[in-house]
């Protein structure tokens, strides 16, 4: 890989891209109560929109890896930011459910390319400190994710949610010029993508195990990000604006935790950090599940956000360390598995909510965290065995 680029500037481009992905992942959840009212949707249909978003992200995650390994990062990131802006405008102004779904799918696909591309890019330029670099990158995801519910919550009552979303979509265009003129690392497989080596990754037990961890991680994150404002509104009888603002505590806690993790992961073993983080997230999810007032619910969602902060940076750091020569493709496989979880768990939550209410359906979150803890211990044992001479 050529070093004819400014690492700080490239890292800044990755951070801007991740900021855009934070907008992508939270925009639909933040205006979901408004969308439900506007189109008279059942909970299962609303859950289907969240799953459609995840399917789009999954598709983007599937294609980005071989593309960036073969052709580099700049063009895919610029094109995807433009598609996010277009898709957000489509969601804001869609006159019918079909066009709304189209906008959701476009935003999801472009977001998947941005998410995968920026994570792989930071892993490529952060050898030796991948988990720390990815954690700092995740701070900018949190800023984008936090900004959307805060802006929508603050402006609801003055402007329709759709108008606010359209403005956010226009702002997404701002990073394009900076990314477009920045020199990026040269493609790692400029002479042609090694198809056989890429396919061989699909049989790597370690990569599949890491993908399993991210399957659960993504499912939990998207379920909480997508359904919590509706939970606050329906189970705690909070007005929509207050419910969306309380949702911002989730992203704020995740952002602050990732800011602290950037330094902590340079001093402590990533595996140790992730164990503690899963425990904190589990405690927060149980508090949220048992809450009947806003104080405990706010504490629970904040703890859950803080605990979930470590999952993606640590596990993707493991992936980048182990599969450095084809990092884009390895990240693509791991993130596709992650988004399968992000597709399935929110949909299951919606189905359970229609059958038994949102409170009972939220039990999928602590159950998934417990399963994640067990799987991580299994993968940790494999990693220790692999390290032995």
Phi, psi and omega in degrees: 000131180291144176260017183278062178200160180269112185299320181294319180292319177296319177298321177299320177298317178299319180295320176297320177297318180292328173301315178298320180293326174300320176298315181303312190285340184250343186300312183294316179299322183292325180257010183302317177302321178293320179295319179302315180292317185297321183251006179054054184271145167283163181299323179297320177294320178295318176298328177296325176296317177298320179292325177295319174303314181294323177297321176297315178298321178299315180298317177297322179293329181291321187267339189292324189301300178301327181295311183287328175296325184270320190242351181098184192257330195298305185299314178300322181290318179296312182297322182290323177298321177296320179292325177299313179300316180297316182293322178296321176296322178297318178297319184294322189246010182300127180277346181213170186294328180297313179291327175300314179297322177298316178298319179298318182294317179298313179300317180297314181300310181297321177297324178297319177296316181295314181299308181295316182296317181291321177295315179295322180298313180295321176299322180294324186260008184235038181305133180092338180222043187295314181298320179294315179297319180291327177294317177296320174303320180296337175301321182285330169301315181296323178297317177293317181293322180288321185297323184297304180296328178295314181294313181296315180298322181288329186263347177300137185100330175262320180227151173297149180303324182294323179294319178297318180297321178298320177296320177298320178300321178294323181292335180300336182291341186299320181292346188301314185296317181297314180294322186295331184256006182267129173293135182245165174302147178292153176302143181281337181237051186297337181274001181132140183283129180283091186301318182298316179295321178297316179294328180297331179299333180294344180255008180280113181302321182296316181294321179293324178292316176299319178297325177296319176299318181286333172305311180290318182301311182294319179300318179293312183299315183287325176299311180293316180295326184273329188250349188293320179297323176292323177299313179298320183290316187272321184270332182250000177057039177271148176293157188301316182299317180291323179298319181291321178296318177296326175301327181298337176298326178300310182286327178296314179297320179295319181294312180296320179297319179292328176297318177289325181296329180306321177276321183298321183288349173277347184244330184245153179296131180304323180296319178297317180297317183293322177302311180297322182295320178298319178298318179296316180297321179296316178299315180296319181294323178292322177296317179297318182296326183267357187286139173236007177217164186293331184294308180293323179297319179295317178296319181295315182291328177291316177298318179299316179299317179297318181291325181285350185300328188276341191302300183295312181300318183290311184292319177293330173298318175300317181297315180297322179295319188277332186232051187295327185288334177230051187298321180300313181292319178297317177297322180301313180297313181296320182286329173298316177298321178300314184287339170299317175294321178294337176278317188284311187295317177298324179293316177300320178299317178295318178297314179296324179296320177296326183278322189222003180100157184294325183299312179294322182295332180290353176295343178296335184290304177297328178296317179293323178294320178296318178295322178298319179299318179295314181296323180295322177296324177294313180293327178295321178295319177298316182296321177295319180294321179295330183280344181287143179289000000 
